[in-house]
Amino acid sequence: MRKQPNSHYCFICGRRSPIGLKMSFYSTAPGEVMAEHVVPDDYQGYPGVVHGGVTAAMLDETAGRTVLANGDDQFYMTLKLEIKYRKPVPTETMLRIIGRLETTRSRRATARSEIQLQDGTILAEARAVLVEVPASLLDTADPDALGWMIQDD
């Protein structure tokens, strides 16, 4: 497993975000990424259940990181995200979040991601269509503000 970079203020992985989840991601194989995380009760929609929007954000981030796990240094953003909520995602419980790259073609990719309990029960899953972040957007970004680097937990 190889640890992936984090940014400073990303809601999912940002280490400096005062409201973010501060998740860590690991490349586990070409095109595959994994995280294990406990979502605090602060992010619930119903008592003891992770808010659906937070669940979606976790699935989205994981799908996007599959391209990094494939050795591509280009940033991708989500064009389309389809989610199936199978069971309530519990707060205060260790979760496993897995992403797998399906296809890459030109400046597009497709990936799947899922949130599981430690026993492998699938709680939510997503399919994402990803596109390369336009160079014009990256050219105006401040790399120091992004803070994209491998950071300690």
Buried (B, 14 or more C-beta within 10 A) or exposed (E): EEEBBBBBBBBBBBBEBEEBBBBBBBBBEEBBBBBBBEBEEEBBBEEEBBBBEBBBBBBBBBBBBBBBBBEBEEBBEBEEBEBEBEEBBBBEBEBBBBBBBBEBEEEEBBBBBBBBBEEEEBBBBBBBBBBBBEEEEEEEEEEEEBBBEEBEE
